[in-house]
Amino acid sequence: MSKEEAIEIQGVVEKALSNAKFSVKAQTGHMIVAYLAGKLRRHFIKILPGDTVTVALSPYDLGKGRITFRHKA
């Protein structure tokens, strides 16, 4: 998957799952299982339930994604 093909949506983190995965509720109402992108892990950016995040989705599987940005409150 190249970066041009990713679909970016915004959502709210509902709950934290194991292995740095999160359950994210998109603005459209869909639930997505998302993991942290490498730069978020490298710079120790913490994601908590209730945070607004940007998720990059693959066009092949819209149920899984990668958290690429945490928006400030």
N, C-alpha and C positions, 0 to 999 in steps of 0.2 A: 504494500500500500504506500503510495507516495503521498506527500503532504498536500498536493493539489486536489487529490481525490477525496480527502476527508471531509465529512459533513460536521460542521461545528454548531452545537446547540448550547443553550444555557439551562441550568437546572439547579435544584436544591438538594443537598446531601441529606438523605433520610436516616441512614444508619451506617455505621462502620462495620465491615465484615473482616474476616481474618485475612492475613497476608497482604495488607495495605490495599484492600479492595473496599469499595463503597457502593451502597445502593443509592442511586441518584434518581430523583423524580424530575423529568423534563418539563418544560413549560407546556408541552402538548399533553401532559398527563401520563406518558409512558414511563415505566420503570426500567432503568438501565443499570447493569453491573459495570462499574468502572474501576480502573486501577490508576495509580499515580504515574505520571510521565517521569522520565529520568531526571530532568532538571528539578522537579519538585522534591524528589527523593534526595538528590545530591545537596540541595541547599536547605534541607530539613524544614520545609514548609509544612506546617501542620494543617490538616483538614479535619474539621469537627462537624457533627450533625448540625444542620441549620445553615451552613455556609453556602453561598452561591458560587457555582463553579461553571467553567466552560468545558464541555466534553467534546472530544473529537471522535466521531463514529465512522466506522468502515461502511461503505455502501453495501457490502455483502452480508453483514450481520448487524442489524440495528439494535440488538439487545445488549451488546458489549461495547465499551468505549474506553477512552483514555482521558483522564483529567489533565488538562493542559494549563489551566489558569484558575486561581482562586481570587474572587472579587472581594475588595474591601467593603466592610459594612458601612 
